[in-house]
Amino acid sequence: MMIMSFSTGVFAEDNPQSKKDIVDIAVEAGDFNTLAAALEKAGLVETLKEKGPFTVFAPTDEAFEKLLDELDISAEELLAREDLKKILLYHVVPGKVMSGDLKDGMKVKTLANKKVEISLDPIQVNNANVVKADIEASNGVIHVIDEVLLPQ
């Protein structure tokens, strides 16, 4: 499998004809290994390969490392959590929401049936910074974030 880093800029927005879905793009980027493992463990890979559209706030591996340090747990312990699926669904919004659609202070309902709050300047989801926005996929859009969102 070919691995790309964010610095290469080889993403769906560079190729609007891309037929890759959200999962394929995340796996190929190489910075979402923990997210990919969590999606597989929670049984959500097939869901995020469906037609959608979906908006995914995708935490990087670095964001997951930060969470593991804060919670003082291992990646294996995180993947074994009973609420793993709910945590992951908290990162997914139904529909395709591009950064230009966002309004400061808006609250968006996630697939976890809980809302995240959007703020602008800088663009944030709850307290997580959006470090790369509008990565288009065949079934939605990915916004890369620097923290894992935890539902309250």
C-alpha positions as CSV (number, residue, x, y, z in Angstrom):
1,M,0.0,0.0,0.0
2,M,1.3,3.4,-0.9
3,I,1.7,5.8,2.1
4,M,1.6,9.6,1.6
5,S,2.2,12.3,4.1
6,F,0.3,15.6,4.4
7,S,3.3,17.4,3.1
8,T,2.8,15.8,-0.4
9,G,-0.5,17.6,-0.9
10,V,-1.8,14.5,-2.8
11,F,-5.4,14.5,-1.7
12,A,-8.8,14.4,-3.3
13,E,-9.1,18.2,-3.5
14,D,-6.0,18.1,-5.8
15,N,-7.9,15.6,-8.0
16,P,-11.6,16.4,-8.2
17,Q,-12.2,13.2,-10.2
18,S,-11.0,11.1,-7.2
19,K,-13.2,8.1,-6.5
20,K,-11.7,7.4,-3.1
21,D,-13.9,7.3,-0.1
22,I,-13.2,8.8,3.3
23,V,-11.6,5.6,4.6
24,D,-9.3,5.1,1.6
25,I,-8.1,8.7,1.8
26,A,-7.4,8.5,5.5
27,V,-5.5,5.2,5.2
28,E,-3.4,6.4,2.3
29,A,-2.5,9.6,4.0
30,G,-0.5,7.6,6.6
31,D,-1.3,10.0,9.6
32,F,-4.5,8.2,10.7
33,N,-3.3,4.7,11.6
34,T,-4.9,4.8,15.1
35,L,-8.2,6.2,13.7
36,A,-8.2,3.5,11.0
37,A,-7.6,0.8,13.7
38,A,-10.4,2.3,15.9
39,L,-12.8,2.4,13.0
40,E,-12.1,-1.2,12.2
41,K,-12.4,-2.3,15.9
42,A,-15.7,-0.4,16.2
43,G,-17.1,-1.9,13.0
44,L,-17.5,1.5,11.3
45,V,-15.2,1.0,8.2
46,E,-18.1,-0.2,6.1
47,T,-20.4,2.7,7.3
48,L,-17.8,5.3,6.3
49,K,-17.4,3.6,2.9
50,E,-21.2,4.0,2.2
51,K,-22.5,6.6,-0.1
52,G,-23.0,9.2,2.6
53,P,-22.3,12.0,2.4
54,F,-20.4,12.4,5.6
55,T,-18.3,15.1,7.2
56,V,-15.5,13.6,9.3
57,F,-13.4,15.5,11.8
58,A,-10.4,13.2,11.7
59,P,-7.9,13.2,14.5
60,T,-4.3,12.5,13.5
61,D,-2.1,9.8,15.1
62,E,-0.5,12.7,17.1
63,A,-3.9,13.7,18.4
64,F,-4.5,10.1,19.6
65,E,-1.1,10.0,21.3
66,K,-2.0,13.2,23.1
67,L,-5.2,11.6,24.3
68,L,-3.5,8.4,25.4
69,D,-1.1,10.5,27.5
70,E,-3.9,12.5,29.0
71,L,-5.9,9.4,29.9
72,D,-2.7,7.4,30.9
73,I,-3.8,4.4,28.8
74,S,-2.4,2.4,25.9
75,A,-3.7,2.3,22.4
76,E,-4.9,-1.2,23.1
77,E,-6.9,0.0,26.1
78,L,-8.4,2.8,24.0
79,L,-9.5,0.3,21.3
80,A,-11.0,-1.9,24.0
81,R,-13.2,0.8,25.5
82,E,-17.0,0.1,25.4
83,D,-17.7,3.6,24.3
84,L,-15.2,3.5,21.3
85,K,-18.0,3.5,18.7
86,K,-19.7,6.5,20.4
87,I,-16.4,8.4,20.5
88,L,-15.8,7.8,16.8
89,L,-19.4,8.7,15.8
90,Y,-18.9,11.9,17.7
91,H,-16.4,12.8,14.9
92,V,-18.9,12.3,12.1
93,V,-21.6,14.6,10.9
94,P,-24.2,13.6,8.4
95,G,-24.0,15.5,5.1
96,K,-21.1,17.3,3.4
97,V,-20.1,20.4,5.4
98,M,-17.3,22.4,3.8
99,S,-15.3,25.0,5.8
100,G,-17.1,27.8,3.9
101,D,-20.4,26.5,5.3
102,L,-19.4,27.0,8.9
103,K,-20.6,29.8,11.1
104,D,-19.0,30.9,14.3
105,G,-20.9,29.4,17.3
106,M,-22.9,26.9,15.3
107,K,-23.7,23.6,16.9
108,V,-23.8,20.6,14.7
109,K,-25.4,17.2,15.6
110,T,-23.1,14.2,15.1
111,L,-23.9,10.6,14.5
112,A,-23.4,10.1,18.2
113,N,-26.5,12.1,18.7
114,K,-24.6,14.8,20.5
115,K,-23.6,18.3,19.2
116,V,-20.1,19.7,18.5
117,E,-19.6,23.5,18.6
118,I,-17.8,25.2,15.7
119,S,-15.8,28.4,16.2
120,L,-14.0,30.4,13.6
121,D,-10.7,32.3,13.6
122,P,-9.1,29.9,14.1
123,I,-11.5,27.2,12.9
124,Q,-12.1,24.8,15.8
125,V,-14.5,21.9,16.6
126,N,-15.0,22.1,20.4
127,N,-11.4,22.7,21.5
128,A,-9.7,20.9,18.6
129,N,-8.0,23.0,15.9
130,V,-8.8,22.2,12.3
131,V,-5.3,21.8,10.8
132,K,-6.4,20.9,7.3
133,A,-9.9,21.5,5.9
134,D,-12.0,20.4,2.9
135,I,-10.3,17.2,1.9
136,E,-12.9,16.0,-0.5
137,A,-13.8,12.3,-0.9
138,S,-16.3,10.5,-3.1
139,N,-18.7,10.2,-0.1
140,G,-18.0,13.4,1.8
141,V,-15.3,15.5,3.3
142,I,-12.6,15.2,5.9
143,H,-11.4,18.0,8.2
144,V,-8.2,17.1,10.0
145,I,-8.1,18.0,13.7
146,D,-5.3,18.0,16.3
147,E,-7.3,16.5,19.2
148,V,-9.6,13.6,19.8
149,L,-13.2,14.8,20.6
150,L,-14.8,13.2,23.6
151,P,-18.6,13.4,24.0
152,Q,-19.6,14.6,27.4
